[in-house]
Amino acid sequence: MILICKKGQLMKFCSLCGAEVEINVPAGDNRPRHVCISCGTIHYQNPKVVVGCIPVWQDRVLLCRRAIEPRYGLWTLPAGFMENGETSQQGAARETLEEACARVDVEGLYTLFNLPHINQIYLLYRSRLLDLDFAAGEESLEVALFQEEEIPWDQIAFPVIQESLRLYFADRLLGKFPLRGGTIERLPGEGRRFRILLDSTPG
C-alpha cells in the first residue's frame, strides 16, 4: 500500500533499508503510519517547525521579497524551517541572517500559529536590528524597512505573516506585546481563502 502525502508526494520505500513500506496502525498507536515490511521501522511524519523574526529598527519592520516558490515575488518576514541541534531563537536569528543578511537581538516569542493544512507550526520572535547592514540573501529578491503605513499588505506572501504583522502594529500602539497565537485554516474551494482563529486575548 502507498500513502499519498501532501503535495502529491509518495512514500514507497524505507529510507533505512530500501524495502517497500505499507500503511499500518502500529501497536500502541492510534493512526496509520508508514511501516517498513522488512525492518519494521515506523516512519513518523510530524509537523515542521518554522521559526523567524519580526526585525525592528525604530518604527520600521524589515521585510524580504521572496526569490523562491511558493509565493515568489511577495513580501514576508525572514523565517524558515528549524534545524536539528539549534534552539528556536537560534533558528530565528539564523534565518534572518540567511534571508536578509541582518544581525538581530532576538527578544520574546510573539506569535505561535498552527497551520494544520500544511502540517506546520510558526514561531515568530520580536527582534531588534543591531545595525542597518542588511541585504538580500539567496532566497530574497530585495530587503527593505517599512513603516506601518508603507507595508504592502496586498503583497504579503502568507496569512500567518500578515496576521502577525497586524497584531504587532496593534500591540505596539498599546505598548505591550503579550504572546499571541491561534490556528490558520485553509477553507475548501477555489482560491486562497483562510480562516484565522485567534486564541483568547491575553489580559
N, CA, C and O of each residue as an XYZ file, in Angstrom:
812
protein
N       0.848     -1.190      0.000
C       0.000      0.000      0.000
C       0.883      1.239      0.000
O       1.933      1.251      0.643
N       0.469      2.281     -0.714
C       1.213      3.529     -0.813
C       0.367      4.661     -0.260
O      -0.812      4.784     -0.595
N       0.955      5.473      0.569
C       0.246      6.627      1.117
C       0.546      7.854      0.284
O       1.710      8.175      0.042
N      -0.491      8.541     -0.157
C      -0.313      9.804     -0.874
C      -0.165     10.908      0.145
O      -1.075     11.163      0.934
N       0.987     11.568      0.130
C       1.294     12.604      1.106
C       0.882     13.964      0.585
O       0.348     14.087     -0.517
N       1.134     14.976      1.383
C       0.849     16.347      0.986
C       1.579     16.694     -0.296
O       2.695     16.223     -0.517
N       0.971     17.507     -1.143
C       1.547     17.999     -2.384
C       1.878     16.872     -3.357
O       2.785     17.008     -4.179
N       1.138     15.745     -3.268
C       1.286     14.684     -4.244
C       2.505     13.804     -4.056
O       2.769     12.956     -4.909
N       3.263     13.965     -2.980
C       4.441     13.144     -2.767
C       4.029     11.747     -2.338
O       3.046     11.568     -1.620
N       4.808     10.743     -2.795
C       4.547      9.369     -2.433
C       5.702      8.831     -1.610
O       6.863      9.111     -1.906
N       5.390      8.062     -0.578
C       6.434      7.335      0.139
C       6.274      5.874     -0.199
O       5.277      5.252      0.168
N       7.264      5.311     -0.909
C       7.184      3.930     -1.345
C       8.175      3.027     -0.632
O       7.904      1.845     -0.417
N       9.343      3.592     -0.260
C      10.424      2.758      0.236
C      10.975      3.281      1.556
O      10.938      4.479      1.836
N      11.483      2.358      2.353
C      12.098      2.678      3.639
C      13.411      3.406      3.415
O      14.224      2.976      2.597
N      13.628      4.493      4.124
C      14.863      5.262      3.975
C      16.045      4.594      4.677
O      17.185      5.024      4.500
N      15.793      3.557      5.465
C      16.872      2.859      6.165
C      17.369      1.628      5.406
O      18.576      1.424      5.269
N      16.431      0.803      4.911
C      16.855     -0.444      4.253
C      16.443     -0.537      2.797
O      16.898     -1.433      2.085
N      15.607      0.354      2.345
C      15.216      0.373      0.935
C      14.046     -0.521      0.582
O      13.615     -0.539     -0.571
N      13.522     -1.263      1.542
C      12.370     -2.130      1.261
C      11.097     -1.296      1.136
O      11.072     -0.117      1.489
N      10.044     -1.930      0.627
C       8.772     -1.233      0.475
C       8.154     -0.955      1.845
O       8.417     -1.649      2.827
N       7.328      0.080      1.871
C       6.580      0.387      3.089
C       5.106      0.118      2.852
O       4.626      0.136      1.718
N       4.405     -0.128      3.934
C       2.957     -0.264      3.884
C       2.353      0.601      4.968
O       3.063      1.107      5.837
N       1.053      0.769      4.919
C       0.362      1.607      5.899
C      -0.303      0.710      6.926
O      -1.183     -0.088      6.601
N       0.132      0.854      8.172
C      -0.429      0.100      9.290
C      -0.630      1.034     10.476
O      -0.046      2.116     10.544
N      -1.466      0.595     11.403
C      -1.548      1.258     12.696
C      -0.671      0.448     13.643
O      -1.068     -0.637     14.068
N       0.518      0.953     13.984
C       1.419      0.179     14.854
C       0.812     -0.079     16.221
O      -0.066      0.656     16.674
N       1.285     -1.126     16.870
C       0.820     -1.457     18.213
C       1.062     -0.273     19.139
O       2.145      0.312     19.146
N       0.053      0.069     19.911
C       0.158      1.180     20.836
C      -0.085      2.539     20.212
O      -0.042      3.557     20.902
N      -0.343      2.565     18.902
C      -0.601      3.825     18.205
C      -2.088      3.910     17.905
O      -2.841      2.977     18.184
N      -2.507      5.036     17.334
C      -3.934      5.192     17.041
C      -4.201      5.746     15.653
O      -5.322      6.158     15.354
N      -3.161      5.762     14.786
C      -3.372      6.259     13.438
C      -2.418      5.564     12.465
O      -1.380      5.046     12.878
N      -2.763      5.550     11.178
C      -1.912      4.873     10.188
C      -0.547      5.544     10.054
O      -0.432      6.769     10.082
N       0.478      4.717      9.910
C       1.855      5.186      9.732
C       2.504      4.406      8.583
O       2.046      3.325      8.213
N       3.583      4.977      8.025
C       4.413      4.241      7.076
C       5.254      3.236      7.865
O       6.017      3.625      8.749
N       5.118      1.960      7.553
C       5.872      0.921      8.254
C       6.614      0.068      7.225
O       6.020     -0.398      6.253
N       7.913     -0.133      7.445
C       8.719     -0.941      6.535
C       8.342     -2.407      6.689
O       8.265     -2.915      7.808
N       8.106     -3.095      5.567
C       7.712     -4.501      5.617
C       8.896     -5.408      5.902
O       8.711     -6.590      6.193
N      10.120     -4.871      5.823
C      11.310     -5.683      6.052
C      11.894     -5.469      7.446
O      11.974     -6.405      8.242
N      12.302     -4.234      7.738
C      12.972     -3.987      9.024
C      12.017     -3.529     10.113
O      12.394     -3.463     11.283
N      10.783     -3.211      9.738
C       9.784     -2.833     10.729
C       9.860     -1.399     11.205
O       9.123     -1.011     12.112
N      10.747     -0.593     10.605
C      10.875      0.805     11.014
C       9.569      1.561     10.765
O       8.967      1.453      9.697
N       9.149      2.321     11.761
C       7.965      3.169     11.618
C       8.445      4.560     11.226
O       9.233      5.176     11.943
N       7.976      5.046     10.102
C       8.379      6.370      9.611
C       7.296      7.375      9.984
O       6.272      7.491      9.310
N       7.546      8.097     11.072
C       6.580      9.089     11.533
C       6.705     10.357     10.699
O       7.809     10.780     10.357
N       5.590     10.946     10.382
C       5.560     12.232      9.695
C       4.875     13.224     10.615
O       3.673     13.140     10.867
N       5.668     14.167     11.113
C       5.177     15.116     12.106
C       5.275     16.534     11.577
O       5.993     16.789     10.610
N       4.554     17.467     12.204
C       4.590     18.857     11.728
C       6.000     19.440     11.747
O       6.816     19.101     12.604
N       6.268     20.320     10.792
C       7.523     21.052     10.728
C       7.395     22.341     11.529
O       6.332     22.961     11.559
N       8.487     22.737     12.177
C       8.506     23.977     12.946
C       9.202     25.059     12.121
O      10.361     24.909     11.734
N       8.486     26.145     11.859
C       9.038     27.303     11.156
C       9.328     28.389     12.187
O       8.467     28.736     12.995
N      10.545     28.918     12.150
C      10.939     29.957     13.100
C      11.380     31.196     12.338
O      11.947     31.101     11.249
N      11.118     32.346     12.915
C      11.504     33.580     12.240
C      11.430     34.770     13.168
O      11.118     34.647     14.352
N      11.724     35.924     12.600
C      11.792     37.167     13.372
C      10.881     38.246     12.800
O      10.556     38.256     11.613
N      10.485     39.145     13.679
C       9.918     40.434     13.283
C      11.016     41.447     13.586
O      11.040     42.012     14.679
N      11.933     41.692     12.632
C      13.078     42.563     12.905
C      12.666     44.033     12.846
O      12.062     44.485     11.874
N      13.002     44.763     13.898
C      12.546     46.149     14.026
C      13.742     47.086     14.151
O      14.716     46.804     14.848
N      13.628     48.217     13.443
C      14.579     49.325     13.618
C      13.752     50.584     13.839
O      13.106     51.081     12.917
N      13.776     51.098     15.068
C      12.954     52.243     15.449
C      11.476     51.929     15.180
O      10.922     51.040     15.826
N      10.822     52.635     14.241
C       9.404     52.380     13.998
C       9.168     51.587     12.722
O       8.053     51.561     12.200
N      10.219     50.938     12.215
C      10.093     50.216     10.951
C      10.381     48.725     11.127
O      11.117     48.317     12.026
N       9.783     47.931     10.248
C       9.941     46.478     10.261
C      10.632     46.042      8.970
O      10.337     46.554      7.890
N      11.550     45.096      9.099
C      12.295     44.597      7.943
C      11.534     43.460      7.272
O      11.180     42.473      7.917
N      11.288     43.605      5.978
C      10.626     42.565      5.194
C      11.519     42.115      4.042
O      12.374     42.863      3.568
N      11.302     40.881      3.604
C      12.060     40.303      2.486
C      11.092     39.973      1.354
O       9.992     39.477      1.599
N      11.500     40.250      0.115
C      10.688     39.851     -1.048
C      11.229     38.533     -1.575
O      12.403     38.431     -1.928
N      10.371     37.532     -1.625
C      10.789     36.155     -1.863
C      11.349     35.941     -3.271
O      10.782     36.401     -4.263
N      12.484     35.226     -3.327
C      13.100     34.863     -4.599
C      12.870     33.393     -4.917
O      13.437     32.868     -5.875
N      12.035     32.721     -4.112
C      11.752     31.302     -4.301
C      10.251     31.071     -4.198
O       9.508     31.899     -3.670
N       9.825     29.919     -4.720
C       8.451     29.483     -4.514
C       8.357     28.771     -3.164
O       9.361     28.255     -2.673
N       7.177     28.736     -2.561
C       5.940     29.338     -3.051
C       5.884     30.849     -2.800
O       6.616     31.394     -1.974
N       4.984     31.503     -3.548
C       4.710     32.936     -3.410
C       5.901     33.787     -3.816
O       6.231     34.772     -3.156
N       6.541     33.397     -4.908
C       7.663     34.144     -5.455
C       7.272     35.618     -5.670
O       6.182     35.913     -6.159
N       8.165     36.522     -5.302
C       7.959     37.942     -5.549
C       7.134     38.670     -4.506
O       6.994     39.891     -4.575
N       6.582     37.942     -3.536
C       5.779     38.582     -2.495
C       6.627     38.782     -1.238
O       7.703     38.204     -1.089
N       6.110     39.610     -0.354
C       6.874     40.027      0.828
C       6.571     39.144      2.030
O       5.453     38.659      2.205
N       7.593     38.948      2.850
C       7.429     38.123      4.040
C       8.410     38.564      5.111
O       9.298     39.377      4.855
N       8.248     38.032      6.295
C       9.247     38.173      7.349
C      10.298     37.085      7.167
O       9.981     36.021      6.636
N      11.538     37.317      7.588
C      12.548     36.268      7.465
C      12.211     35.087      8.382
O      12.124     35.240      9.600
N      12.027     33.925      7.788
C      11.639     32.736      8.554
C      11.919     31.494      7.726
O      12.005     31.557      6.499
N      12.060     30.378      8.400
C      12.288     29.124      7.709
C      12.278     27.966      8.685
O      12.040     28.150      9.878
N      12.537     26.770      8.172
C      12.451     25.579      8.998
C      13.579     25.531     10.033
O      14.742     25.801      9.732
N      13.201     25.184     11.238
C      14.163     24.994     12.312
C      15.033     23.785     12.007
O      14.549     22.784     11.481
N      16.320     23.876     12.337
C      17.263     22.790     12.089
C      17.515     22.003     13.380
O      17.326     22.513     14.485
N      17.944     20.750     13.211
C      18.352     19.955     14.361
C      19.530     20.621     15.059
O      20.380     21.234     14.413
N      19.574     20.500     16.371
C      20.714     20.984     17.122
C      20.701     22.464     17.439
O      21.694     22.987     17.946
N      19.606     23.156     17.158
C      19.528     24.577     17.486
C      18.255     24.866     18.254
O      17.274     24.130     18.152
N      18.279     25.945     19.026
C      17.076     26.394     19.702
C      16.215     27.165     18.712
O      16.680     27.550     17.639
N      14.974     27.385     19.076
C      14.098     28.156     18.182
C      14.601     29.587     18.028
O      14.478     30.172     16.952
N      15.165     30.155     19.090
C      15.729     31.506     18.989
C      16.930     31.535     18.049
O      17.068     32.453     17.240
N      17.794     30.536     18.155
C      18.939     30.449     17.257
C      18.488     30.287     15.814
O      19.066     30.889     14.909
N      17.466     29.481     15.597
C      16.949     29.286     14.247
C      16.377     30.566     13.673
O      16.583     30.871     12.498
N      15.656     31.320     14.498
C      15.076     32.580     14.036
C      16.164     33.565     13.635
O      16.056     34.238     12.610
N      17.215     33.647     14.450
C      18.326     34.553     14.130
C      19.057     34.084     12.876
O      19.439     34.903     12.040
N      19.256     32.772     12.736
C      19.945     32.234     11.561
C      19.167     32.535     10.282
O      19.747     32.962      9.284
N      17.852     32.311     10.315
C      17.036     32.573      9.131
C      17.081     34.049      8.748
O      17.091     34.386      7.564
N      17.109     34.920      9.739
C      17.180     36.356      9.466
C      18.513     36.711      8.822
O      18.566     37.541      7.915
N      19.580     36.088      9.286
C      20.897     36.314      8.693
C      20.956     35.762      7.269
O      21.526     36.397      6.382
N      20.371     34.586      7.046
C      20.421     33.964      5.723
C      19.581     34.715      4.696
O      20.013     34.900      3.558
N      18.394     35.144      5.086
C      17.471     35.735      4.123
C      17.643     37.240      3.977
O      17.330     37.803      2.928
N      18.141     37.895      5.027
C      18.250     39.356      4.985
C      19.643     39.861      5.326
O      19.865     41.069      5.400
N      20.597     38.932      5.539
C      21.964     39.317      5.910
C      21.953     40.276      7.097
O      22.810     41.152      7.210
N      20.978     40.101      7.972
C      20.772     41.030      9.083
C      21.068     40.356     10.415
O      20.670     39.215     10.650
N      21.761     41.067     11.271
C      22.039     40.589     12.623
C      21.002     41.186     13.576
O      20.696     42.377     13.528
N      20.473     40.320     14.441
C      19.405     40.768     15.335
C      19.658     40.307     16.761
O      20.344     39.316     17.011
N      19.080     41.062     17.683
C      18.967     40.636     19.066
C      17.559     40.073     19.221
O      16.579     40.818     19.183
N      17.462     38.759     19.395
C      16.158     38.105     19.471
C      15.562     38.338     20.855
O      16.178     38.024     21.873
N      14.359     38.890     20.873
C      13.682     39.187     22.127
C      12.624     38.112     22.386
O      12.888     36.933     22.153
N      11.459     38.483     22.852
C      10.483     37.487     23.262
C       9.735     36.833     22.115
O       9.560     37.415     21.044
N       9.292     35.591     22.371
C       8.385     34.919     21.439
C       7.103     35.739     21.356
O       6.531     36.109     22.381
N       6.656     36.019     20.146
C       5.498     36.903     19.992
C       4.269     36.184     19.437
O       3.182     36.315     19.998
N       4.418     35.428     18.348
C       3.257     34.702     17.828
C       3.575     33.218     17.650
O       4.685     32.838     17.278
N       2.571     32.400     17.925
C       2.643     30.957     17.723
C       1.367     30.552     16.999
O       0.280     30.589     17.576
N       1.503     30.164     15.734
C       0.338     29.803     14.933
C       0.434     28.363     14.447
O       1.487     27.910     13.999
N      -0.695     27.650     14.543
C      -0.830     26.314     13.973
C      -1.355     26.435     12.549
O      -2.308     27.170     12.292
N      -0.729     25.709     11.624
C      -1.189     25.650     10.236
C      -1.407     24.181      9.871
O      -0.587     23.590      9.169
N      -2.506     23.591     10.343
C      -2.699     22.149     10.144
C      -2.852     21.739      8.689
O      -2.584     20.584      8.356
N      -3.278     22.651      7.799
C      -3.469     22.284      6.397
C      -2.158     22.026      5.680
O      -2.153     21.388      4.627
N      -1.029     22.511      6.229
C       0.282     22.218      5.642
C       1.222     21.620      6.686
O       2.432     21.556      6.468
N       0.675     21.186      7.806
C       1.454     20.497      8.838
C       2.647     21.323      9.318
O       3.775     20.832      9.373
N       2.382     22.578      9.663
C       3.442     23.451     10.149
C       3.008     24.182     11.415
O       1.821     24.398     11.659
N       4.005     24.554     12.210
C       3.820     25.422     13.367
C       4.774     26.600     13.193
O       5.965     26.401     12.953
N       4.267     27.811     13.310
C       5.075     29.022     13.146
C       5.367     29.645     14.503
O       4.460     29.863     15.306
N       6.649     29.931     14.752
C       7.077     30.682     15.925
C       7.798     31.935     15.447
O       8.855     31.843     14.823
N       7.238     33.098     15.733
C       7.857     34.354     15.324
C       8.247     35.152     16.553
O       7.449     35.346     17.470
N       9.500     35.615     16.555
C      10.054     36.357     17.685
C      10.176     37.842     17.350
O      10.550     38.211     16.237
N       9.858     38.680     18.321
C      10.217     40.092     18.183
C      11.729     40.187     18.251
O      12.358     39.470     19.029
N      12.317     41.050     17.458
C      13.770     41.184     17.466
C      14.161     42.605     17.101
O      13.405     43.348     16.475
N      15.363     42.951     17.513
C      15.887     44.298     17.275
C      17.083     44.205     16.345
O      18.037     43.478     16.624
N      17.035     44.943     15.234
C      18.186     45.002     14.338
C      19.367     45.637     15.060
O      19.221     46.676     15.703
N      20.528     45.016     14.953
C      21.714     45.552     15.615
C      22.358     46.667     14.812
O      23.083     47.494     15.366
N      22.100     46.697     13.510
C      22.634     47.752     12.645
C      21.841     47.744     11.351
O      20.928     46.935     11.185
N      22.179     48.632     10.438
C      21.476     48.722      9.158
C      22.261     48.069      8.022
O      22.042     48.376      6.850
N      23.156     47.186      8.372
C      23.956     46.474      7.381
C      23.214     45.213      6.956
O      23.608     44.104      7.319
N      22.136     45.383      6.183
C      21.369     44.238      5.691
C      21.341     44.257      4.170
O      21.603     45.282      3.541
N      21.018     43.101      3.589
C      20.975     42.969      2.128
C      20.202     41.706      1.792
O      19.957     40.870      2.661
N      19.822     41.569      0.539
C      19.086     40.388      0.101
C      19.973     39.155      0.132
O      21.053     39.141     -0.459
N      19.507     38.108      0.833
C      20.188     36.824      0.807
C      19.790     36.044     -0.431
O      19.094     36.564     -1.303
N      20.235     34.788     -0.509
C      19.990     33.985     -1.703
C      18.511     33.726     -1.954
O      18.106     33.525     -3.100
N      17.697     33.727     -0.901
C      16.273     33.435     -1.059
C      15.419     34.698     -1.153
O      14.191     34.623     -1.132
N      16.065     35.847     -1.258
C      15.339     37.122     -1.306
C      15.715     37.925     -2.546
O      16.876     37.952     -2.954
N      14.716     38.577     -3.141
C      14.965     39.489     -4.261
C      15.424     40.843     -3.757
O      16.290     41.478     -4.358
N      14.847     41.278     -2.664
C      15.231     42.539     -2.030
C      14.771     42.529     -0.587
O      13.914     41.738     -0.195
N      15.353     43.417      0.192
C      15.023     43.547      1.602
C      14.865     45.032      1.891
O      15.650     45.851      1.413
N      13.843     45.380      2.679
C      13.607     46.795      2.942
C      12.908     46.984      4.276
O      12.223     46.090      4.773
N      13.097     48.176      4.847
C      12.410     48.573      6.069
C      11.119     49.302      5.711
O      11.091     50.113      4.786
N      10.043     49.005      6.459
C       8.742     49.608      6.193
C       8.146     50.169      7.475
O       8.157     49.511      8.516
N       7.628     51.384      7.394
C       6.742     51.869      8.434
C       5.385     51.209      8.235
O       5.107     50.659      7.169
N       4.548     51.264      9.254
C       3.260     50.565      9.178
C       2.456     50.973      7.949
O       1.896     50.114      7.268
N       2.391     52.258      7.658
C       1.581     52.724      6.538
C       2.197     52.374      5.185
O       1.542     52.525      4.154
N       3.440     51.912      5.174
C       4.113     51.547      3.928
C       4.047     50.053      3.628
O       4.447     49.623      2.546
N       3.549     49.262      4.566
C       3.517     47.810      4.379
C       2.675     47.470      3.145
O       1.538     47.932      3.047
N       3.195     46.681      2.207
C       2.419     46.274      1.023
C       1.465     45.127      1.385
O       1.710     43.972      1.036
N       0.387     45.457      2.079
C      -0.493     44.434      2.650
C      -1.044     43.481      1.599
O      -1.231     42.298      1.883
N      -1.308     43.967      0.398
C      -1.869     43.093     -0.639
C      -0.794     42.257     -1.331
O      -1.097     41.487     -2.242
N       0.456     42.404     -0.903
C       1.543     41.624     -1.470
C       2.287     40.820     -0.404
O       3.438     40.432     -0.604
N       1.632     40.573      0.721
C       2.234     39.744      1.765
C       2.024     38.278      1.387
O       0.925     37.878      1.002
N       3.086     37.486      1.500
C       3.091     36.135      0.942
C       2.131     35.175      1.638
O       1.471     34.375      0.974
N       2.045     35.244      2.972
C       1.318     34.205      3.702
C       0.405     34.818      4.762
O       0.754     35.833      5.365
N      -0.765     34.208      4.995
C      -1.679     34.726      6.016
C      -1.045     34.815      7.403
O      -1.332     35.751      8.150
N      -0.188     33.857      7.759
C       0.424     33.881      9.084
C       1.317     35.107      9.250
O       1.411     35.656     10.348
N       1.969     35.540      8.183
C       2.821     36.726      8.250
C       1.958     37.977      8.339
O       2.240     38.877      9.131
N       0.914     38.033      7.531
C       0.024     39.191      7.550
C      -0.630     39.360      8.919
O      -0.719     40.473      9.436
N      -1.085     38.254      9.503
C      -1.746     38.335     10.804
C      -0.756     38.714     11.908
O      -1.095     39.485     12.805
N       0.446     38.185     11.848
C       1.452     38.526     12.855
C       1.819     40.005     12.793
O       1.987     40.650     13.828
N       1.943     40.541     11.578
C       2.227     41.970     11.432
C       1.060     42.816     11.934
O       1.261     43.828     12.606
N      -0.150     42.399     11.607
C      -1.326     43.146     12.057
C      -1.366     43.199     13.580
O      -1.613     44.258     14.158
N      -1.126     42.074     14.227
C      -1.119     42.031     15.690
C       0.018     42.872     16.264
O      -0.155     43.563     17.268
N       1.175     42.807     15.623
C       2.332     43.555     16.120
C       2.053     45.057     16.149
O       2.296     45.720     17.157
N       1.546     45.582     15.046
C       1.307     47.027     14.993
C       0.200     47.444     15.965
O       0.257     48.533     16.537
N      -0.798     46.592     16.152
C      -1.862     46.906     17.118
C      -1.309     46.904     18.541
O      -1.643     47.780     19.339
N      -0.468     45.926     18.857
C       0.099     45.856     20.202
C       1.118     46.966     20.445
O       1.281     47.433     21.572
N       1.801     47.383     19.380
C       2.774     48.460     19.539
C       2.093     49.739     20.003
O       2.664     50.497     20.787
N       0.880     49.983     19.526
C       0.134     51.157     19.970
C      -0.161     51.099     21.467
O      -0.212     52.129     22.140
N      -0.354     49.881     21.982
C      -0.665     49.694     23.400
C       0.582     49.657     24.258
O       0.505     49.772     25.481
N       1.736     49.494     23.617
C       2.995     49.479     24.354
C       3.287     48.189     25.087
O       4.111     48.177     26.002
N       2.627     47.089     24.707
C       2.908     45.795     25.334
C       2.705     44.691     24.299
O       1.891     44.815     23.384
N       3.468     43.608     24.469
C       3.482     42.548     23.466
C       3.265     41.181     24.123
O       4.216     40.425     24.320
N       2.017     40.870     24.458
C       1.738     39.538     25.019
C       1.909     38.464     23.950
O       1.854     38.754     22.755
N       2.112     37.244     24.379
C       2.204     36.139     23.435
C       0.869     35.962     22.726
O      -0.171     35.818     23.369
N       0.902     35.973     21.411
C      -0.306     35.809     20.603
C      -0.257     34.459     19.901
O       0.821     33.935     19.620
N      -1.413     33.907     19.623
C      -1.421     32.621     18.937
C      -2.784     32.266     18.412
O      -3.771     32.962     18.649
N      -2.816     31.168     17.694
C      -4.073     30.702     17.141
C      -3.844     29.671     16.053
O      -2.771     29.077     15.948
N      -4.873     29.474     15.246
C      -4.841     28.493     14.169
C      -5.311     29.148     12.883
O      -6.293     29.891     12.875
N      -4.601     28.867     11.796
C      -4.998     29.359     10.476
C      -5.406     28.166      9.635
O      -4.600     27.266      9.397
N      -6.649     28.153      9.185
C      -7.185     27.040      8.415
C      -7.460     27.483      6.978
O      -7.970     28.579      6.747
N      -7.122     26.630      6.025
C      -7.457     26.918      4.636
C      -8.870     26.433      4.372
O      -9.217     25.298      4.701
N      -9.679     27.290      3.781
C     -11.065     26.940      3.511
C     -11.165     26.168      2.202
O     -10.382     26.411      1.283
N     -12.121     25.238      2.103
C     -12.272     24.464      0.871
C     -12.746     25.345     -0.281
O     -13.283     26.434     -0.075
N     -12.534     24.848     -1.495
C     -12.952     25.598     -2.681
C     -11.776     26.227     -3.387
O     -10.620     26.052     -3.000
N     -12.097     26.960     -4.422
C     -11.063     27.580     -5.236
C     -10.526     28.851     -4.569
O     -11.190     29.472     -3.739
N      -9.316     29.209     -4.958
C      -8.714     30.428     -4.435
C      -8.047     30.211     -3.092
O      -8.185     29.159     -2.468
N      -7.324     31.225     -2.664
C      -6.615     31.171     -1.387
C      -7.470     31.850     -0.323
O      -7.351     33.050     -0.079
N      -8.334     31.055      0.306
C      -9.208     31.582      1.349
C      -8.871     30.897      2.666
O      -8.731     29.676      2.735
N      -8.744     31.715      3.711
C      -8.319     31.188      5.000
C      -9.235     31.700      6.115
O      -9.884     32.738      5.987
N      -9.265     30.947      7.200
C      -9.957     31.380      8.402
C      -8.926     31.441      9.522
O      -8.182     30.485      9.740
N      -8.883     32.568     10.231
C      -7.926     32.766     11.315
C      -8.682     32.685     12.646
O      -9.594     33.470     12.909
N      -8.288     31.732     13.463
C      -8.913     31.545     14.766
C      -7.896     31.909     15.823
O      -6.972     31.143     16.094
N      -8.063     33.078     16.422
C      -7.129     33.535     17.440
C      -7.466     32.947     18.795
O      -8.635     32.766     19.134
N      -6.418     32.646     19.575
C      -6.631     32.236     20.950
C      -7.213     33.417     21.726
O      -7.218     34.546     21.234
N      -7.694     33.161     22.917
C      -8.273     34.226     23.732
C      -7.262     35.332     23.941
O      -6.085     35.078     24.197
N      -7.733     36.562     23.829
C      -6.855     37.720     24.006
C      -6.328     37.776     25.429
O      -7.116     37.730     26.374
N      -5.002     37.876     25.609
C      -4.444     37.939     26.953
C      -4.955     39.156     27.708
O      -5.287     40.178     27.109
N      -5.012     39.038     28.990
C      -5.473     40.157     29.803
C      -4.395     41.200     30.009
O      -4.631     42.208     30.676
